[in-house]
Amino acid sequence: MKKSLCFALVMVLVLGVVSCATASSKGEFLYIMGHGAAENSIGDLYCKKFKELVEAKTDGVVTVDVYSGNQLGGYPEMMQSLRDGDIGGMIFQPSPAVSFVPELAVLDIPYAFLGMNQAQIDKCLNDSEFSKILYESFSQKGYKVMSFAEAATFREVTANREINSAADFKGLNIRTLENNNHIAFWRALGANPTPVAFSELYLSLQQGLVDAQENPYDTALNAGFPEVQKYLVETHHILYPNLFVVNKELYESMPADIQAKFNEAAAEAKEFAVNLMKDSAATDRQRMIDAGMKDIVLSDEELGKMRDAGLPAVEKLVRESLGDATVNAFMNSLK
């Protein structure tokens, strides 16, 4: 599809959202939802489940259109569109949104959740002093957080070089997000972090422009990385949550009874996503192994070395950016 046609379609959708947002007297609310993950990834299925639930619960008063794979733009563009009300909602992994909500940077601190179970992590992200600070920050910027969905699963590494220890990351050309905290982590391990757009990552791995990448199992699997990577390295370095956020003004324009049904649908969709993430930790991992990848499970000792090298470097950056109060609230919420 030509770029001009894509733009025209997006503008039609945008106008649809604006008209629905202002036509509350008709009782119809359209949520255009975008994300950057592949079709049938957990983020995509999470969006589609919410669509199914909320349309059924509200008898079609709320409708949802889902666009995957950055069809509505990259994460910066989508976050801006969400803030402006041009799209209605997003489900995404938090790191790309740090420039819009700086408090999310605490989730970039590597190994912060190491050894915690799902209930402990969920309380930190959804029901703690830190979550109050985080949700308020979203609210002040025009967003409403519906929830974090997580299952105590993490981002992992795939590579074309065998990695059995923290020291083996030295000199590794690894694709990372364009995120200073992620880059600082990999540099602390001696790797060479290289930001690459996700849409270009498969080809970059295939051509050897980068040797490795890091993503959750489902993202790596659905992107076809087992076709161009030899090793799956269980690093468990950064939590894999899916954050569900909507435009605050659009949400608040809905009548109270519709908001209640919207909230019910969001809560049920979250549980659906959590179960998917639990299942992915076993099944998608095994599918990658079955596709020919060698699975490397790093020892607790090596994970400890990675934590000791990377956590202080990133925490220092985050404290410089946010100040001590937010970081301390986060750290206290981990206890």
PAKEGU-994117 format. One record per residue (C-alpha): residue number from 0; x, y, z; residue in one letter. Coordinates in nm, 4 decimals, padded with zeros to 6 digits, always signed. Layout:
! residues N
i, xx, yy, zz, aa
NUM, X, Y, Z, A
...
//
This chain:
! residues 335
i, xx, yy, zz, aa
0, +00.0000, +00.0000, +00.0000, M
1, +00.1391, +00.3410, -00.0900, K
2, +00.2315, +00.5755, +00.1908, K
3, -00.0198, +00.8390, +00.0793, S
4, -00.3023, +00.5856, +00.0886, L
5, -00.1963, +00.4663, +00.4361, C
6, -00.2011, +00.8275, +00.5546, F
7, -00.5438, +00.8841, +00.4051, A
8, -00.6818, +00.5751, +00.5792, L
9, -00.5354, +00.6821, +00.9125, V
10, -00.6903, +01.0267, +00.8738, M
11, -01.0302, +00.8700, +00.8066, V
12, -00.9906, +00.6633, +01.1235, L
13, -00.8786, +00.9670, +01.3204, V
14, -01.1827, +01.1634, +01.2117, L
15, -01.3971, +00.8689, +01.3162, G
16, -01.2528, +00.8769, +01.6666, V
17, -01.3005, +01.2511, +01.6983, V
18, -01.6620, +01.2321, +01.5832, S
19, -01.7354, +00.9455, +01.8255, C
20, -01.5641, +01.1240, +02.1117, A
21, -01.7772, +01.4345, +02.0595, T
22, -02.1027, +01.2566, +01.9854, A
23, -02.1690, +01.1235, +02.3320, S
24, -02.5398, +01.2000, +02.2903, S
25, -02.5566, +00.9105, +02.0447, K
26, -02.4022, +00.6776, +02.3020, G
27, -02.1393, +00.5437, +02.0613, E
28, -01.7683, +00.5309, +02.1411, F
29, -01.5047, +00.4085, +01.8989, L
30, -01.1640, +00.3057, +02.0350, Y
31, -00.9041, +00.2717, +01.7636, I
32, -00.6288, +00.0644, +01.9258, M
33, -00.2762, +00.0395, +01.7908, G
34, +00.0323, -00.1550, +01.8858, H
35, +00.3674, -00.2450, +01.7344, G
36, +00.3726, -00.6210, +01.7882, A
37, +00.3163, -00.8871, +01.5250, A
38, -00.0279, -01.0302, +01.4526, E
39, -00.1219, -01.3082, +01.6962, N
40, +00.1413, -01.2000, +01.9469, S
41, +00.0217, -01.1634, +02.3045, I
42, -00.0243, -00.7874, +02.2715, G
43, -00.2332, -00.8366, +01.9588, D
44, -00.4488, -01.1103, +02.1121, L
45, -00.4911, -00.8987, +02.4266, Y
46, -00.6316, -00.6122, +02.2154, C
47, -00.8627, -00.8453, +02.0254, K
48, -00.9923, -01.0066, +02.3443, K
49, -01.0711, -00.6660, +02.4899, F
50, -01.2556, -00.5778, +02.1685, K
51, -01.4628, -00.8946, +02.1925, E
52, -01.5462, -00.8412, +02.5587, L
53, -01.6253, -00.4702, +02.5599, V
54, -01.8413, -00.4847, +02.2468, E
55, -02.0424, -00.7710, +02.3986, A
56, -02.0776, -00.6131, +02.7432, K
57, -02.1886, -00.2745, +02.6065, T
58, -02.4087, -00.4173, +02.3303, D
59, -02.1977, -00.2349, +02.0741, G
60, -02.2104, +00.1064, +02.2414, V
61, -01.8303, +00.0792, +02.2589, V
62, -01.6594, -00.0528, +01.9475, T
63, -01.2907, -00.1256, +01.8988, V
64, -01.0745, -00.1422, +01.5868, D
65, -00.7319, -00.3048, +01.6327, V
66, -00.4277, -00.2231, +01.4187, Y
67, -00.1120, -00.4286, +01.4729, S
68, +00.2479, -00.4002, +01.3574, G
69, +00.2837, -00.0209, +01.3735, N
70, +00.0132, +00.0331, +01.1104, Q
71, -00.0732, +00.3586, +01.2890, L
72, +00.2906, +00.4675, +01.3209, G
73, +00.5818, +00.3884, +01.5498, G
74, +00.5443, +00.4039, +01.9264, Y
75, +00.6307, +00.7766, +01.9543, P
76, +00.3682, +00.8603, +01.6932, E
77, +00.1082, +00.6366, +01.8551, M
78, +00.1758, +00.7733, +02.2036, M
79, +00.1348, +01.1259, +02.0686, Q
80, -00.1854, +01.0280, +01.8853, S
81, -00.3181, +00.8640, +02.2001, L
82, -00.2451, +01.1728, +02.4072, R
83, -00.4117, +01.3950, +02.1468, D
84, -00.7172, +01.1683, +02.1234, G
85, -00.6573, +01.0721, +01.7627, D
86, -00.6518, +00.7078, +01.8680, I
87, -00.8363, +00.5643, +02.1645, G
88, -00.6093, +00.3044, +02.3237, G
89, -00.2833, +00.1135, +02.3183, M
90, -00.1495, -00.2087, +02.4642, I
91, +00.2286, -00.2137, +02.4653, F
92, +00.5490, -00.2908, +02.6508, Q
93, +00.6455, +00.0166, +02.8538, P
94, +01.0004, +00.0983, +02.7413, S
95, +00.9160, +00.2875, +02.4202, P
96, +00.6890, +00.5242, +02.6171, A
97, +00.9524, +00.6502, +02.8633, V
98, +00.9886, +00.9814, +02.6796, S
99, +00.6160, +01.0486, +02.7361, F
100, +00.5919, +00.9175, +03.0935, V
101, +00.9432, +00.9310, +03.2439, P
102, +00.8405, +00.7368, +03.5558, E
103, +00.8214, +00.4223, +03.3419, L
104, +01.2018, +00.4277, +03.3337, A
105, +01.2165, +00.2426, +03.6652, V
106, +01.0942, -00.0670, +03.4794, L
107, +01.4140, -00.0499, +03.2728, D
108, +01.6237, -00.1270, +03.5807, I
109, +01.7509, -00.4766, +03.4989, P
110, +01.6806, -00.7640, +03.7352, Y
111, +01.4669, -00.5475, +03.9661, A
112, +01.2031, -00.8248, +03.9748, F
113, +01.4404, -01.1212, +03.9790, L
114, +01.3120, -01.3910, +04.2161, G
115, +00.9672, -01.2331, +04.2661, M
116, +00.6452, -01.4193, +04.1913, N
117, +00.3569, -01.2960, +03.9792, Q
118, +00.1421, -01.1798, +04.2721, A
119, +00.4272, -00.9741, +04.4195, Q
120, +00.5034, -00.8090, +04.0868, I
121, +00.1358, -00.7402, +04.0187, D
122, +00.0980, -00.5627, +04.3527, K
123, +00.3996, -00.3430, +04.2770, C
124, +00.2657, -00.2411, +03.9353, L
125, -00.1060, -00.2113, +04.0128, N
126, -00.1521, -00.1560, +04.3874, D
127, +00.1398, +00.0182, +04.5572, S
128, +00.2750, +00.3631, +04.6432, E
129, +00.4794, +00.3448, +04.3244, F
130, +00.1763, +00.2594, +04.1097, S
131, -00.0085, +00.5612, +04.2520, K
132, +00.2778, +00.7872, +04.1432, I
133, +00.2936, +00.6239, +03.8014, L
134, -00.0807, +00.6319, +03.7333, Y
135, -00.1020, +00.9969, +03.8371, E
136, +00.1795, +01.0835, +03.5992, S
137, -00.0109, +00.9164, +03.3148, F
138, -00.3260, +01.1052, +03.4135, S
139, -00.1544, +01.4435, +03.4119, Q
140, -00.0422, +01.3780, +03.0553, K
141, -00.3868, +01.2878, +02.9241, G
142, -00.3748, +00.9094, +02.9583, Y
143, -00.5661, +00.6627, +03.1739, K
144, -00.3991, +00.3383, +03.2782, V
145, -00.6343, +00.0428, +03.2769, M
146, -00.3762, -00.2064, +03.4061, S
147, -00.0458, -00.3835, +03.3746, F
148, -00.0702, -00.7483, +03.2725, A
149, +00.2275, -00.9663, +03.3603, E
150, +00.3022, -01.3256, +03.4545, A
151, +00.6532, -01.2995, +03.6036, A
152, +00.8005, -01.3561, +03.2572, T
153, +01.0816, -01.1608, +03.0996, F
154, +01.2633, -01.0422, +02.7906, R
155, +01.5193, -01.2979, +02.6728, E
156, +01.8087, -01.2966, +02.4251, V
157, +01.8427, -01.4766, +02.0935, T
158, +02.1850, -01.4833, +01.9305, A
159, +02.4036, -01.6311, +01.6618, N
160, +02.6882, -01.6670, +01.9083, R
161, +02.6883, -01.9150, +02.1932, E
162, +02.6578, -01.7394, +02.5279, I
163, +02.7099, -01.9328, +02.8496, N
164, +02.8186, -01.6601, +03.0905, S
165, +02.7965, -01.2885, +03.1612, A
166, +03.1472, -01.2501, +03.0179, A
167, +03.0319, -01.3921, +02.6827, D
168, +02.8300, -01.0776, +02.6138, F
169, +03.1506, -00.8800, +02.5699, K
170, +03.1723, -00.7521, +02.2134, G
171, +02.8286, -00.8892, +02.1164, L
172, +02.6467, -00.6704, +01.8623, N
173, +02.2963, -00.6772, +02.0064, I
174, +01.9899, -00.4972, +01.8772, R
175, +01.8188, -00.2978, +02.1464, T
176, +01.5391, -00.0466, +02.1710, L
177, +01.6265, +00.3190, +02.1242, E
178, +01.6244, +00.3608, +02.5001, N
179, +01.9202, +00.5030, +02.6911, N
180, +01.8606, +00.2780, +02.9919, N
181, +01.8612, -00.0403, +02.7846, H
182, +02.1707, +00.0777, +02.6000, I
183, +02.3465, +00.1495, +02.9322, A
184, +02.2678, -00.2027, +03.0556, F
185, +02.4217, -00.3762, +02.7562, W
186, +02.7240, -00.1457, +02.7592, R
187, +02.7779, -00.2322, +03.1259, A
188, +02.8073, -00.5958, +03.0168, L
189, +03.0591, -00.5027, +02.7476, G
190, +02.8175, -00.5601, +02.4578, A
191, +02.7691, -00.3277, +02.1621, N
192, +02.4003, -00.2230, +02.1738, P
193, +02.2600, -00.1069, +01.8398, T
194, +01.9087, +00.0407, +01.8053, P
195, +01.7291, -00.1061, +01.5031, V
196, +01.3639, -00.0555, +01.4064, A
197, +01.1684, -00.3725, +01.4730, F
198, +01.0448, -00.3751, +01.1136, S
199, +01.4091, -00.4007, +01.0003, E
200, +01.5278, -00.6455, +01.2630, L
201, +01.4696, -00.9777, +01.0838, Y
202, +01.6746, -00.8638, +00.7839, L
203, +01.9443, -00.7170, +01.0094, S
204, +01.9821, -01.0513, +01.1875, L
205, +01.9741, -01.2435, +00.8610, Q
206, +02.2458, -01.0276, +00.7087, Q
207, +02.4611, -01.0259, +01.0215, G
208, +02.4315, -00.6517, +01.0799, L
209, +02.3583, -00.7448, +01.4414, V
210, +02.4330, -01.0795, +01.6089, D
211, +02.1581, -01.0839, +01.8679, A
212, +01.8351, -00.9272, +01.9892, Q
213, +01.6203, -00.9368, +02.3039, E
214, +01.2432, -00.9767, +02.3261, N
215, +00.9816, -01.1962, +02.4964, P
216, +00.9363, -01.5478, +02.3588, Y
217, +00.6136, -01.4727, +02.1716, D
218, +00.7543, -01.1644, +01.9989, T
219, +01.0687, -01.3467, +01.8861, A
220, +00.8712, -01.6473, +01.7689, L
221, +00.6040, -01.4563, +01.5764, N
222, +00.8698, -01.2391, +01.4114, A
223, +01.0395, -01.5521, +01.2732, G
224, +01.3668, -01.5058, +01.4578, F
225, +01.4269, -01.8832, +01.4959, P
226, +01.4842, -01.8810, +01.1195, E
227, +01.7831, -01.6456, +01.1555, V
228, +01.9113, -01.7145, +01.5109, Q
229, +02.0852, -02.0200, +01.6542, K
230, +02.0650, -01.9728, +02.0309, Y
231, +01.7966, -01.8864, +02.2848, L
232, +01.9648, -01.7439, +02.5947, V
233, +01.7553, -01.7315, +02.9134, E
234, +01.8677, -01.3984, +03.0585, T
235, +01.5442, -01.2882, +03.2367, H
236, +01.6845, -00.9350, +03.2378, H
237, +01.3789, -00.7087, +03.2078, I
238, +01.0168, -00.7793, +03.3011, L
239, +00.7684, -00.8446, +03.0197, Y
240, +00.4471, -00.6585, +03.1076, P
241, +00.1777, -00.5398, +02.8705, N
242, +00.0478, -00.1969, +02.9647, L
243, -00.3112, -00.1079, +02.8683, F
244, -00.3646, +00.2687, +02.8352, V
245, -00.6538, +00.4703, +02.6904, V
246, -00.7171, +00.8347, +02.6138, N
247, -00.8377, +00.9900, +02.9390, K
248, -01.0789, +01.2385, +02.7829, E
249, -01.2495, +00.9751, +02.5700, L
250, -01.2796, +00.7396, +02.8677, Y
251, -01.4254, +01.0095, +03.0911, E
252, -01.6755, +01.1103, +02.8214, S
253, -01.8495, +00.7733, +02.8568, M
254, -02.1478, +00.7432, +03.0935, P
255, -02.0778, +00.5817, +03.4299, A
256, -02.2569, +00.2571, +03.3435, D
257, -02.0546, +00.2206, +03.0220, I
258, -01.7337, +00.2973, +03.2110, Q
259, -01.8181, +00.0178, +03.4549, A
260, -01.8653, -00.2317, +03.1715, K
261, -01.5503, -00.1010, +03.0057, F
262, -01.3602, -00.1631, +03.3309, N
263, -01.5023, -00.5152, +03.3569, E
264, -01.3916, -00.5927, +03.0034, A
265, -01.0435, -00.4533, +03.0722, A
266, -01.0079, -00.6639, +03.3891, A
267, -01.1193, -00.9833, +03.2120, E
268, -00.8930, -00.9103, +02.9150, A
269, -00.6035, -00.8637, +03.1561, K
270, -00.6590, -01.2107, +03.3048, E
271, -00.6781, -01.3527, +02.9544, F
272, -00.3440, -01.1882, +02.8709, A
273, -00.1831, -01.3127, +03.1933, V
274, -00.2814, -01.6695, +03.1072, N
275, -00.1446, -01.6242, +02.7556, L
276, +00.1849, -01.5011, +02.8971, M
277, +00.2083, -01.7974, +03.1333, K
278, +00.1374, -02.0339, +02.8458, D
279, +00.3889, -01.8563, +02.6209, S
280, +00.6639, -01.9022, +02.8781, A
281, +00.6336, -02.2758, +02.8182, A
282, +00.4874, -02.3332, +02.4732, T
283, +00.6484, -02.0536, +02.2700, D
284, +00.9840, -02.1262, +02.4283, R
285, +00.9478, -02.4915, +02.3292, Q
286, +00.8393, -02.3996, +01.9780, R
287, +01.1584, -02.1983, +01.9369, M
288, +01.3616, -02.4970, +02.0508, I
289, +01.1658, -02.7277, +01.8217, D
290, +01.2466, -02.4891, +01.5357, A
291, +01.6143, -02.5712, +01.5876, G
292, +01.7370, -02.3195, +01.8433, M
293, +01.9695, -02.4347, +02.1210, K
294, +01.8357, -02.3304, +02.4599, D
295, +02.0943, -02.1958, +02.7035, I
296, +01.9858, -02.1577, +03.0660, V
297, +02.2227, -01.9254, +03.2480, L
298, +02.3038, -02.0187, +03.6064, S
299, +02.1903, -01.8091, +03.9021, D
300, +02.5553, -01.7151, +03.9498, E
301, +02.5829, -01.5745, +03.5977, E
302, +02.2497, -01.3937, +03.6288, L
303, +02.3829, -01.2420, +03.9503, G
304, +02.6907, -01.1180, +03.7661, K
305, +02.4712, -00.9588, +03.5000, M
306, +02.2587, -00.7946, +03.7688, R
307, +02.5646, -00.6664, +03.9569, D
308, +02.7096, -00.5163, +03.6385, A
309, +02.3937, -00.3703, +03.4904, G
310, +02.1583, -00.2712, +03.7724, L
311, +02.3757, +00.0005, +03.9341, P
312, +02.4536, +00.1616, +03.5978, A
313, +02.0875, +00.1884, +03.4996, V
314, +01.9620, +00.2815, +03.8459, E
315, +02.2095, +00.5716, +03.8489, K
316, +02.0712, +00.7015, +03.5178, L
317, +01.7122, +00.6639, +03.6341, V
318, +01.7791, +00.8456, +03.9613, R
319, +01.9461, +01.1296, +03.7711, E
320, +01.6413, +01.1542, +03.5464, S
321, +01.3578, +01.1122, +03.7987, L
322, +01.5053, +01.1982, +04.1354, G
323, +01.5161, +00.9746, +04.4387, D
324, +01.1513, +00.9895, +04.5495, A
325, +01.0046, +00.7902, +04.2586, T
326, +01.2902, +00.5392, +04.2490, V
327, +01.2715, +00.4879, +04.6252, N
328, +00.8938, +00.4328, +04.6022, A
329, +00.9565, +00.1707, +04.3344, F
330, +01.2310, -00.0033, +04.5302, M
331, +01.0190, -00.0039, +04.8466, N
332, +00.7280, -00.1534, +04.6513, S
333, +00.9512, -00.4464, +04.5585, L
334, +00.9934, -00.5499, +04.9227, K
//
